[in-house]
Structure formats: structure tokens, C-alpha cells
Amino acid sequence: MARKLILFIAASLDGYIAKEGDDLEWLLHTEGEGDNGYMEMYERIDTVIMGKRTYDYVMEHTDSFPYPDKTCYVYSNSEKGTNEHVAFVNEDVVSFTHKLQQEEGSNIWVAGGAAILDAFMKARLIDEYIITITPHILGSGVPLFLVNNPEIHLVLKETKRYGQFVQMHYEAK
């Protein structure tokens, strides 16, 4: 059985995952509850996939790498090789991830960003969508979903409230 690809992400009510300039500061000023469901998802994965902009943001805004116990891949057009935390991937994101899904292991978390998510959606690779809606209308920024996606039918598994956040958990049919 193929490993599931899980999108776990927060978005504003109007569908943005970051403000202009990749600003995520607005997320930190929202009253949540506990870890807002993060550990529940984190315990279900053994691999993290992210784009270079997401990786750069994480490295600039944390004191230490937040996923040391997971295998991490960063898609990049410029960076090559590996460092102590991640392997940089320069090949086609969809092909590489499809191969990764066939390997032994647990689920794979799509941590961001929008371009990688867009490629996965167009290839219908996302198995679970765990989207946490924040009480913000940003008006502009980095959209969660880009344009011209295929029609994808989902099944609602559950909703949860974490303070001012509402989390929706869907599975692809």
C-alpha cells in the first residue's frame, strides 16, 4: 500500500497561507488551544516535504530544526546535496514523491509551499487535507490553492475547534 501524502496547513478564511513576502506573523497572534492538532498529525508521519522558501522561513524563524526525528526533503532549483537536517531534491517533485510513496515507511507531510502543493494537486497525489482555518481575512498573499486544479472530491472525516481555529480533515475519494 502506498504511503499517504498529508497536507497539514493553516489558511486564512479567505484562503491565504501567507501574507505578501511570506509573512506568517499573523498566525502567531491567534488564540489556539494546545498545539492545535499538530502532534496528532506529526506522530502519523515519518517524512516531511517542503519547498525551499518554506525551508528558508523555518530556518530563519526557529532556534533549532523542528523535525530532527523525520526524514526531510526540500525541493530546490538551486540548492543541491544534503546538510545535517535535509536532502535537497532537484528532480521533478511529482515523480520523486510518487517514488517515495512506494517505499517502506509511514505517511508523508506536505509542509508547504504553494507551488509544491499545486503540483501535487494537479497530479492528484494528496490523500488527506487537514486545513486549519484562522479568523483572518488577509485580502492578498500566497493562496492555498492556485488556479486550474482538477475537480477533486473529498470526504469530511472530522472537524475540530482549537480556540479561534477550526480544523477540517478531509480524505480524497
Rosetta constraint file for C-alpha pairs under 8 A:
AtomPair CA 1 CA 102 HARMONIC 7.57 0.50
AtomPair CA 2 CA 101 HARMONIC 5.28 0.50
AtomPair CA 2 CA 102 HARMONIC 5.21 0.50
AtomPair CA 2 CA 103 HARMONIC 7.67 0.50
AtomPair CA 3 CA 101 HARMONIC 4.73 0.50
AtomPair CA 3 CA 102 HARMONIC 6.62 0.50
AtomPair CA 3 CA 103 HARMONIC 7.65 0.50
AtomPair CA 3 CA 104 HARMONIC 7.78 0.50
AtomPair CA 3 CA 105 HARMONIC 6.85 0.50
AtomPair CA 3 CA 106 HARMONIC 6.01 0.50
AtomPair CA 3 CA 107 HARMONIC 5.13 0.50
AtomPair CA 3 CA 108 HARMONIC 6.91 0.50
AtomPair CA 4 CA 101 HARMONIC 7.04 0.50
AtomPair CA 4 CA 106 HARMONIC 7.67 0.50
AtomPair CA 4 CA 107 HARMONIC 4.86 0.50
AtomPair CA 4 CA 108 HARMONIC 6.11 0.50
AtomPair CA 4 CA 126 HARMONIC 7.51 0.50
AtomPair CA 4 CA 127 HARMONIC 5.68 0.50
AtomPair CA 4 CA 128 HARMONIC 7.47 0.50
AtomPair CA 5 CA 101 HARMONIC 7.75 0.50
AtomPair CA 5 CA 107 HARMONIC 6.12 0.50
AtomPair CA 5 CA 108 HARMONIC 4.87 0.50
AtomPair CA 5 CA 109 HARMONIC 6.04 0.50
AtomPair CA 5 CA 110 HARMONIC 6.83 0.50
AtomPair CA 5 CA 125 HARMONIC 6.70 0.50
AtomPair CA 5 CA 126 HARMONIC 5.11 0.50
AtomPair CA 5 CA 127 HARMONIC 5.29 0.50
AtomPair CA 5 CA 128 HARMONIC 6.61 0.50
AtomPair CA 6 CA 107 HARMONIC 7.09 0.50
AtomPair CA 6 CA 108 HARMONIC 5.96 0.50
AtomPair CA 6 CA 109 HARMONIC 4.88 0.50
AtomPair CA 6 CA 110 HARMONIC 5.88 0.50
AtomPair CA 6 CA 126 HARMONIC 6.10 0.50
AtomPair CA 6 CA 127 HARMONIC 5.97 0.50
AtomPair CA 6 CA 128 HARMONIC 4.77 0.50
AtomPair CA 6 CA 129 HARMONIC 6.14 0.50
AtomPair CA 6 CA 130 HARMONIC 7.34 0.50
AtomPair CA 7 CA 109 HARMONIC 6.00 0.50
AtomPair CA 7 CA 110 HARMONIC 4.94 0.50
AtomPair CA 7 CA 111 HARMONIC 6.80 0.50
AtomPair CA 7 CA 126 HARMONIC 6.82 0.50
AtomPair CA 7 CA 128 HARMONIC 6.11 0.50
AtomPair CA 7 CA 129 HARMONIC 4.93 0.50
AtomPair CA 7 CA 130 HARMONIC 5.80 0.50
AtomPair CA 7 CA 131 HARMONIC 7.47 0.50
AtomPair CA 8 CA 41 HARMONIC 7.67 0.50
AtomPair CA 8 CA 109 HARMONIC 6.92 0.50
AtomPair CA 8 CA 110 HARMONIC 6.77 0.50
AtomPair CA 8 CA 111 HARMONIC 6.60 0.50
AtomPair CA 8 CA 129 HARMONIC 6.44 0.50
AtomPair CA 8 CA 130 HARMONIC 4.69 0.50
AtomPair CA 8 CA 131 HARMONIC 5.88 0.50
AtomPair CA 8 CA 132 HARMONIC 7.83 0.50
AtomPair CA 9 CA 17 HARMONIC 7.71 0.50
AtomPair CA 9 CA 111 HARMONIC 6.94 0.50
AtomPair CA 9 CA 112 HARMONIC 7.71 0.50
AtomPair CA 9 CA 130 HARMONIC 6.54 0.50
AtomPair CA 9 CA 131 HARMONIC 5.20 0.50
AtomPair CA 9 CA 132 HARMONIC 6.19 0.50
AtomPair CA 10 CA 17 HARMONIC 6.22 0.50
AtomPair CA 10 CA 131 HARMONIC 5.64 0.50
AtomPair CA 10 CA 132 HARMONIC 4.48 0.50
AtomPair CA 10 CA 133 HARMONIC 5.82 0.50
AtomPair CA 10 CA 134 HARMONIC 6.86 0.50
AtomPair CA 11 CA 15 HARMONIC 5.47 0.50
AtomPair CA 11 CA 16 HARMONIC 5.18 0.50
AtomPair CA 11 CA 17 HARMONIC 4.55 0.50
AtomPair CA 11 CA 18 HARMONIC 7.70 0.50
AtomPair CA 11 CA 131 HARMONIC 7.00 0.50
AtomPair CA 11 CA 132 HARMONIC 6.20 0.50
AtomPair CA 11 CA 133 HARMONIC 5.14 0.50
AtomPair CA 11 CA 134 HARMONIC 6.05 0.50
AtomPair CA 11 CA 144 HARMONIC 6.76 0.50
AtomPair CA 12 CA 16 HARMONIC 5.17 0.50
AtomPair CA 12 CA 17 HARMONIC 6.48 0.50
AtomPair CA 12 CA 133 HARMONIC 5.62 0.50
AtomPair CA 12 CA 134 HARMONIC 4.88 0.50
AtomPair CA 12 CA 135 HARMONIC 6.52 0.50
AtomPair CA 12 CA 136 HARMONIC 5.12 0.50
AtomPair CA 12 CA 137 HARMONIC 5.85 0.50
AtomPair CA 12 CA 138 HARMONIC 6.67 0.50
AtomPair CA 13 CA 133 HARMONIC 5.78 0.50
AtomPair CA 13 CA 134 HARMONIC 5.97 0.50
AtomPair CA 13 CA 135 HARMONIC 6.21 0.50
AtomPair CA 13 CA 136 HARMONIC 5.71 0.50
AtomPair CA 13 CA 137 HARMONIC 5.55 0.50
AtomPair CA 14 CA 136 HARMONIC 7.60 0.50
AtomPair CA 14 CA 137 HARMONIC 5.42 0.50
AtomPair CA 14 CA 138 HARMONIC 6.83 0.50
AtomPair CA 14 CA 139 HARMONIC 7.02 0.50
AtomPair CA 15 CA 143 HARMONIC 5.80 0.50
AtomPair CA 15 CA 144 HARMONIC 5.62 0.50
AtomPair CA 15 CA 145 HARMONIC 7.58 0.50
AtomPair CA 16 CA 138 HARMONIC 7.02 0.50
AtomPair CA 16 CA 140 HARMONIC 7.05 0.50
AtomPair CA 16 CA 141 HARMONIC 5.93 0.50
AtomPair CA 16 CA 142 HARMONIC 5.35 0.50
AtomPair CA 16 CA 143 HARMONIC 4.25 0.50
AtomPair CA 16 CA 144 HARMONIC 5.29 0.50
AtomPair CA 17 CA 24 HARMONIC 7.82 0.50
AtomPair CA 17 CA 141 HARMONIC 7.43 0.50
AtomPair CA 17 CA 142 HARMONIC 5.68 0.50
AtomPair CA 17 CA 143 HARMONIC 5.91 0.50
AtomPair CA 17 CA 144 HARMONIC 5.47 0.50
AtomPair CA 18 CA 22 HARMONIC 5.23 0.50
AtomPair CA 18 CA 23 HARMONIC 5.50 0.50
AtomPair CA 18 CA 24 HARMONIC 5.40 0.50
AtomPair CA 18 CA 141 HARMONIC 5.64 0.50
AtomPair CA 18 CA 142 HARMONIC 5.12 0.50
AtomPair CA 18 CA 143 HARMONIC 7.47 0.50
AtomPair CA 19 CA 23 HARMONIC 4.90 0.50
AtomPair CA 19 CA 24 HARMONIC 6.58 0.50
AtomPair CA 19 CA 138 HARMONIC 7.02 0.50
AtomPair CA 19 CA 140 HARMONIC 6.58 0.50
AtomPair CA 19 CA 141 HARMONIC 4.14 0.50
AtomPair CA 19 CA 142 HARMONIC 6.13 0.50
AtomPair CA 20 CA 140 HARMONIC 7.08 0.50
AtomPair CA 20 CA 141 HARMONIC 4.53 0.50
AtomPair CA 20 CA 142 HARMONIC 6.68 0.50
AtomPair CA 21 CA 141 HARMONIC 7.87 0.50
AtomPair CA 22 CA 57 HARMONIC 7.92 0.50
AtomPair CA 22 CA 141 HARMONIC 7.78 0.50
AtomPair CA 22 CA 142 HARMONIC 7.31 0.50
AtomPair CA 24 CA 28 HARMONIC 7.52 0.50
AtomPair CA 25 CA 29 HARMONIC 7.20 0.50
AtomPair CA 26 CA 30 HARMONIC 7.28 0.50
AtomPair CA 27 CA 134 HARMONIC 7.60 0.50
AtomPair CA 30 CA 134 HARMONIC 7.62 0.50
AtomPair CA 30 CA 135 HARMONIC 7.70 0.50
AtomPair CA 30 CA 164 HARMONIC 6.74 0.50
AtomPair CA 30 CA 165 HARMONIC 7.91 0.50
AtomPair CA 31 CA 163 HARMONIC 5.75 0.50
AtomPair CA 31 CA 164 HARMONIC 5.61 0.50
AtomPair CA 31 CA 165 HARMONIC 7.70 0.50
AtomPair CA 32 CA 36 HARMONIC 6.20 0.50
AtomPair CA 32 CA 162 HARMONIC 5.20 0.50
AtomPair CA 32 CA 163 HARMONIC 4.35 0.50
AtomPair CA 32 CA 164 HARMONIC 5.71 0.50
AtomPair CA 32 CA 165 HARMONIC 6.14 0.50
AtomPair CA 33 CA 162 HARMONIC 4.69 0.50
AtomPair CA 33 CA 163 HARMONIC 5.08 0.50
AtomPair CA 34 CA 162 HARMONIC 7.60 0.50
AtomPair CA 35 CA 39 HARMONIC 6.95 0.50
AtomPair CA 36 CA 162 HARMONIC 5.52 0.50
AtomPair CA 36 CA 165 HARMONIC 7.70 0.50
AtomPair CA 37 CA 41 HARMONIC 6.68 0.50
AtomPair CA 37 CA 162 HARMONIC 7.93 0.50
AtomPair CA 38 CA 42 HARMONIC 6.00 0.50
AtomPair CA 39 CA 43 HARMONIC 5.93 0.50
AtomPair CA 40 CA 44 HARMONIC 6.96 0.50
AtomPair CA 41 CA 45 HARMONIC 7.03 0.50
AtomPair CA 44 CA 106 HARMONIC 6.92 0.50
AtomPair CA 44 CA 107 HARMONIC 6.21 0.50
AtomPair CA 45 CA 70 HARMONIC 7.93 0.50
AtomPair CA 45 CA 106 HARMONIC 5.41 0.50
AtomPair CA 45 CA 107 HARMONIC 4.38 0.50
AtomPair CA 45 CA 108 HARMONIC 5.42 0.50
AtomPair CA 45 CA 109 HARMONIC 6.40 0.50
AtomPair CA 46 CA 69 HARMONIC 7.85 0.50
AtomPair CA 46 CA 70 HARMONIC 5.11 0.50
AtomPair CA 46 CA 71 HARMONIC 6.32 0.50
AtomPair CA 46 CA 105 HARMONIC 6.93 0.50
AtomPair CA 46 CA 106 HARMONIC 5.43 0.50
AtomPair CA 46 CA 107 HARMONIC 6.14 0.50
AtomPair CA 46 CA 108 HARMONIC 6.38 0.50
AtomPair CA 47 CA 70 HARMONIC 5.32 0.50
AtomPair CA 47 CA 71 HARMONIC 4.66 0.50
AtomPair CA 47 CA 72 HARMONIC 5.71 0.50
AtomPair CA 47 CA 73 HARMONIC 7.80 0.50
AtomPair CA 47 CA 106 HARMONIC 7.49 0.50
AtomPair CA 47 CA 107 HARMONIC 6.78 0.50
AtomPair CA 47 CA 108 HARMONIC 4.79 0.50
AtomPair CA 47 CA 109 HARMONIC 6.23 0.50
AtomPair CA 48 CA 67 HARMONIC 7.97 0.50
AtomPair CA 48 CA 70 HARMONIC 6.70 0.50
AtomPair CA 48 CA 71 HARMONIC 6.22 0.50
AtomPair CA 48 CA 72 HARMONIC 4.68 0.50
AtomPair CA 48 CA 73 HARMONIC 6.26 0.50
AtomPair CA 48 CA 108 HARMONIC 5.80 0.50
AtomPair CA 48 CA 109 HARMONIC 4.85 0.50
AtomPair CA 48 CA 110 HARMONIC 6.24 0.50
AtomPair CA 48 CA 111 HARMONIC 6.61 0.50
AtomPair CA 49 CA 72 HARMONIC 5.95 0.50
AtomPair CA 49 CA 73 HARMONIC 4.95 0.50
AtomPair CA 49 CA 74 HARMONIC 6.00 0.50
AtomPair CA 49 CA 75 HARMONIC 7.72 0.50
AtomPair CA 49 CA 108 HARMONIC 7.17 0.50
AtomPair CA 49 CA 109 HARMONIC 6.08 0.50
AtomPair CA 49 CA 110 HARMONIC 5.04 0.50
AtomPair CA 49 CA 111 HARMONIC 5.95 0.50
AtomPair CA 49 CA 112 HARMONIC 7.41 0.50
AtomPair CA 50 CA 54 HARMONIC 6.17 0.50
AtomPair CA 50 CA 55 HARMONIC 6.52 0.50
AtomPair CA 50 CA 72 HARMONIC 7.96 0.50
AtomPair CA 50 CA 73 HARMONIC 6.48 0.50
AtomPair CA 50 CA 74 HARMONIC 5.04 0.50
AtomPair CA 50 CA 75 HARMONIC 6.37 0.50
AtomPair CA 50 CA 110 HARMONIC 6.16 0.50
AtomPair CA 50 CA 111 HARMONIC 5.24 0.50
AtomPair CA 50 CA 112 HARMONIC 4.96 0.50
AtomPair CA 50 CA 113 HARMONIC 6.33 0.50
AtomPair CA 50 CA 116 HARMONIC 7.41 0.50
AtomPair CA 51 CA 55 HARMONIC 6.24 0.50
AtomPair CA 51 CA 74 HARMONIC 5.26 0.50
AtomPair CA 51 CA 75 HARMONIC 4.79 0.50
AtomPair CA 51 CA 76 HARMONIC 6.52 0.50
AtomPair CA 51 CA 112 HARMONIC 6.12 0.50
AtomPair CA 51 CA 113 HARMONIC 5.63 0.50
AtomPair CA 51 CA 115 HARMONIC 7.86 0.50
AtomPair CA 51 CA 116 HARMONIC 6.58 0.50
AtomPair CA 52 CA 56 HARMONIC 6.01 0.50
AtomPair CA 52 CA 74 HARMONIC 5.84 0.50
AtomPair CA 52 CA 75 HARMONIC 5.83 0.50
AtomPair CA 52 CA 76 HARMONIC 5.39 0.50
AtomPair CA 53 CA 57 HARMONIC 6.18 0.50
AtomPair CA 53 CA 113 HARMONIC 7.30 0.50
AtomPair CA 54 CA 58 HARMONIC 6.20 0.50
AtomPair CA 54 CA 111 HARMONIC 7.78 0.50
AtomPair CA 54 CA 112 HARMONIC 6.01 0.50
AtomPair CA 54 CA 113 HARMONIC 5.96 0.50
AtomPair CA 55 CA 59 HARMONIC 6.16 0.50
AtomPair CA 55 CA 74 HARMONIC 6.94 0.50
AtomPair CA 56 CA 60 HARMONIC 6.10 0.50
AtomPair CA 57 CA 61 HARMONIC 6.11 0.50
AtomPair CA 58 CA 62 HARMONIC 6.01 0.50
AtomPair CA 58 CA 65 HARMONIC 7.72 0.50
AtomPair CA 59 CA 63 HARMONIC 7.71 0.50
AtomPair CA 59 CA 64 HARMONIC 7.58 0.50
AtomPair CA 59 CA 65 HARMONIC 6.80 0.50
AtomPair CA 62 CA 66 HARMONIC 7.50 0.50
AtomPair CA 65 CA 85 HARMONIC 7.18 0.50
AtomPair CA 67 CA 72 HARMONIC 7.68 0.50
AtomPair CA 68 CA 85 HARMONIC 6.64 0.50
AtomPair CA 71 CA 86 HARMONIC 7.14 0.50
AtomPair CA 72 CA 85 HARMONIC 6.92 0.50
AtomPair CA 72 CA 86 HARMONIC 4.88 0.50
AtomPair CA 72 CA 87 HARMONIC 6.40 0.50
AtomPair CA 73 CA 86 HARMONIC 5.54 0.50
AtomPair CA 73 CA 87 HARMONIC 4.99 0.50
AtomPair CA 73 CA 88 HARMONIC 5.82 0.50
AtomPair CA 73 CA 89 HARMONIC 6.54 0.50
AtomPair CA 74 CA 86 HARMONIC 6.64 0.50
AtomPair CA 74 CA 87 HARMONIC 6.23 0.50
AtomPair CA 74 CA 88 HARMONIC 4.78 0.50
AtomPair CA 74 CA 89 HARMONIC 5.89 0.50
AtomPair CA 75 CA 88 HARMONIC 5.82 0.50
AtomPair CA 75 CA 89 HARMONIC 4.79 0.50
AtomPair CA 75 CA 90 HARMONIC 6.10 0.50
AtomPair CA 75 CA 93 HARMONIC 6.97 0.50
AtomPair CA 76 CA 80 HARMONIC 7.52 0.50
AtomPair CA 76 CA 88 HARMONIC 6.31 0.50
AtomPair CA 76 CA 89 HARMONIC 6.05 0.50
AtomPair CA 76 CA 90 HARMONIC 5.58 0.50
AtomPair CA 77 CA 90 HARMONIC 5.75 0.50
AtomPair CA 78 CA 90 HARMONIC 7.84 0.50
AtomPair CA 79 CA 88 HARMONIC 6.33 0.50
AtomPair CA 79 CA 90 HARMONIC 7.87 0.50
AtomPair CA 80 CA 87 HARMONIC 7.92 0.50
AtomPair CA 80 CA 88 HARMONIC 5.33 0.50
AtomPair CA 80 CA 89 HARMONIC 6.91 0.50
AtomPair CA 80 CA 90 HARMONIC 6.97 0.50
AtomPair CA 81 CA 87 HARMONIC 6.09 0.50
AtomPair CA 81 CA 88 HARMONIC 5.52 0.50
AtomPair CA 81 CA 89 HARMONIC 7.70 0.50
AtomPair CA 82 CA 86 HARMONIC 5.70 0.50
AtomPair CA 82 CA 87 HARMONIC 4.28 0.50
AtomPair CA 82 CA 88 HARMONIC 5.81 0.50
AtomPair CA 83 CA 87 HARMONIC 6.63 0.50
AtomPair CA 89 CA 93 HARMONIC 7.91 0.50
AtomPair CA 91 CA 95 HARMONIC 7.75 0.50
AtomPair CA 91 CA 96 HARMONIC 6.72 0.50
AtomPair CA 92 CA 96 HARMONIC 6.09 0.50
AtomPair CA 93 CA 97 HARMONIC 6.04 0.50
AtomPair CA 93 CA 116 HARMONIC 7.17 0.50
AtomPair CA 93 CA 119 HARMONIC 7.49 0.50
AtomPair CA 94 CA 98 HARMONIC 5.99 0.50
AtomPair CA 94 CA 119 HARMONIC 6.73 0.50
AtomPair CA 94 CA 120 HARMONIC 6.39 0.50
AtomPair CA 94 CA 123 HARMONIC 7.19 0.50
AtomPair CA 95 CA 99 HARMONIC 6.34 0.50
AtomPair CA 96 CA 100 HARMONIC 6.21 0.50
AtomPair CA 97 CA 101 HARMONIC 6.10 0.50
AtomPair CA 98 CA 102 HARMONIC 6.74 0.50
AtomPair CA 98 CA 125 HARMONIC 7.89 0.50
AtomPair CA 99 CA 103 HARMONIC 6.84 0.50
AtomPair CA 101 CA 108 HARMONIC 7.91 0.50
AtomPair CA 110 CA 117 HARMONIC 7.40 0.50
AtomPair CA 112 CA 116 HARMONIC 6.77 0.50
AtomPair CA 112 CA 117 HARMONIC 6.70 0.50
AtomPair CA 113 CA 117 HARMONIC 6.22 0.50
AtomPair CA 114 CA 118 HARMONIC 5.97 0.50
AtomPair CA 114 CA 142 HARMONIC 7.16 0.50
AtomPair CA 114 CA 143 HARMONIC 7.01 0.50
AtomPair CA 114 CA 144 HARMONIC 6.14 0.50
AtomPair CA 114 CA 145 HARMONIC 7.02 0.50
AtomPair CA 114 CA 146 HARMONIC 7.43 0.50
AtomPair CA 115 CA 119 HARMONIC 6.34 0.50
AtomPair CA 116 CA 120 HARMONIC 6.25 0.50
AtomPair CA 117 CA 121 HARMONIC 6.04 0.50
AtomPair CA 117 CA 145 HARMONIC 7.70 0.50
AtomPair CA 118 CA 122 HARMONIC 6.16 0.50
AtomPair CA 118 CA 145 HARMONIC 6.65 0.50
AtomPair CA 118 CA 146 HARMONIC 6.23 0.50
AtomPair CA 118 CA 149 HARMONIC 7.65 0.50
AtomPair CA 119 CA 123 HARMONIC 6.27 0.50
AtomPair CA 120 CA 124 HARMONIC 5.90 0.50
AtomPair CA 120 CA 125 HARMONIC 5.11 0.50
AtomPair CA 120 CA 126 HARMONIC 6.27 0.50
AtomPair CA 121 CA 125 HARMONIC 6.13 0.50
AtomPair CA 121 CA 126 HARMONIC 6.33 0.50
AtomPair CA 121 CA 149 HARMONIC 6.62 0.50
AtomPair CA 121 CA 150 HARMONIC 7.47 0.50
AtomPair CA 122 CA 149 HARMONIC 5.59 0.50
AtomPair CA 122 CA 150 HARMONIC 6.11 0.50
AtomPair CA 124 CA 150 HARMONIC 7.97 0.50
AtomPair CA 124 CA 152 HARMONIC 7.79 0.50
AtomPair CA 126 CA 172 HARMONIC 7.22 0.50
AtomPair CA 127 CA 171 HARMONIC 5.82 0.50
AtomPair CA 127 CA 172 HARMONIC 5.24 0.50
AtomPair CA 128 CA 169 HARMONIC 7.17 0.50
AtomPair CA 128 CA 170 HARMONIC 5.67 0.50
AtomPair CA 128 CA 171 HARMONIC 4.46 0.50
AtomPair CA 128 CA 172 HARMONIC 6.10 0.50
AtomPair CA 129 CA 168 HARMONIC 7.78 0.50
AtomPair CA 129 CA 169 HARMONIC 5.79 0.50
AtomPair CA 129 CA 170 HARMONIC 5.05 0.50
AtomPair CA 129 CA 171 HARMONIC 6.27 0.50
AtomPair CA 129 CA 172 HARMONIC 7.77 0.50
AtomPair CA 130 CA 167 HARMONIC 6.80 0.50
AtomPair CA 130 CA 168 HARMONIC 5.70 0.50
AtomPair CA 130 CA 169 HARMONIC 4.41 0.50
AtomPair CA 130 CA 170 HARMONIC 6.32 0.50
AtomPair CA 131 CA 167 HARMONIC 5.65 0.50
AtomPair CA 131 CA 168 HARMONIC 5.38 0.50
AtomPair CA 131 CA 169 HARMONIC 6.55 0.50
AtomPair CA 132 CA 165 HARMONIC 6.32 0.50
AtomPair CA 132 CA 166 HARMONIC 5.48 0.50
AtomPair CA 132 CA 167 HARMONIC 4.05 0.50
AtomPair CA 132 CA 168 HARMONIC 6.23 0.50
AtomPair CA 133 CA 165 HARMONIC 5.74 0.50
AtomPair CA 133 CA 166 HARMONIC 5.24 0.50
AtomPair CA 133 CA 167 HARMONIC 6.15 0.50
AtomPair CA 133 CA 168 HARMONIC 7.93 0.50
AtomPair CA 134 CA 164 HARMONIC 6.89 0.50
AtomPair CA 134 CA 165 HARMONIC 5.10 0.50
AtomPair CA 134 CA 166 HARMONIC 6.89 0.50
AtomPair CA 135 CA 164 HARMONIC 6.52 0.50
AtomPair CA 135 CA 165 HARMONIC 6.80 0.50
AtomPair CA 152 CA 172 HARMONIC 7.15 0.50
AtomPair CA 152 CA 173 HARMONIC 7.89 0.50
AtomPair CA 153 CA 172 HARMONIC 6.13 0.50
AtomPair CA 153 CA 173 HARMONIC 5.83 0.50
AtomPair CA 154 CA 170 HARMONIC 5.87 0.50
AtomPair CA 154 CA 171 HARMONIC 5.43 0.50
AtomPair CA 154 CA 172 HARMONIC 4.49 0.50
AtomPair CA 154 CA 173 HARMONIC 5.47 0.50
AtomPair CA 155 CA 170 HARMONIC 5.31 0.50
AtomPair CA 155 CA 171 HARMONIC 5.21 0.50
AtomPair CA 155 CA 172 HARMONIC 6.35 0.50
AtomPair CA 155 CA 173 HARMONIC 6.54 0.50
AtomPair CA 156 CA 168 HARMONIC 7.38 0.50
AtomPair CA 156 CA 169 HARMONIC 6.04 0.50
AtomPair CA 156 CA 170 HARMONIC 4.44 0.50
AtomPair CA 156 CA 171 HARMONIC 6.59 0.50
AtomPair CA 157 CA 168 HARMONIC 7.88 0.50
AtomPair CA 157 CA 169 HARMONIC 5.44 0.50
AtomPair CA 157 CA 170 HARMONIC 5.35 0.50
AtomPair CA 157 CA 171 HARMONIC 6.79 0.50
AtomPair CA 158 CA 168 HARMONIC 6.16 0.50
AtomPair CA 158 CA 169 HARMONIC 5.33 0.50
AtomPair CA 158 CA 170 HARMONIC 7.29 0.50
AtomPair CA 159 CA 166 HARMONIC 7.03 0.50
AtomPair CA 159 CA 167 HARMONIC 5.46 0.50
AtomPair CA 159 CA 168 HARMONIC 4.57 0.50
AtomPair CA 159 CA 169 HARMONIC 6.15 0.50
AtomPair CA 160 CA 166 HARMONIC 5.82 0.50
AtomPair CA 160 CA 167 HARMONIC 5.09 0.50
AtomPair CA 160 CA 168 HARMONIC 6.73 0.50
AtomPair CA 161 CA 165 HARMONIC 5.83 0.50
AtomPair CA 161 CA 166 HARMONIC 4.60 0.50
AtomPair CA 161 CA 167 HARMONIC 6.19 0.50
AtomPair CA 162 CA 166 HARMONIC 6.21 0.50
AtomPair CA 162 CA 167 HARMONIC 7.55 0.50
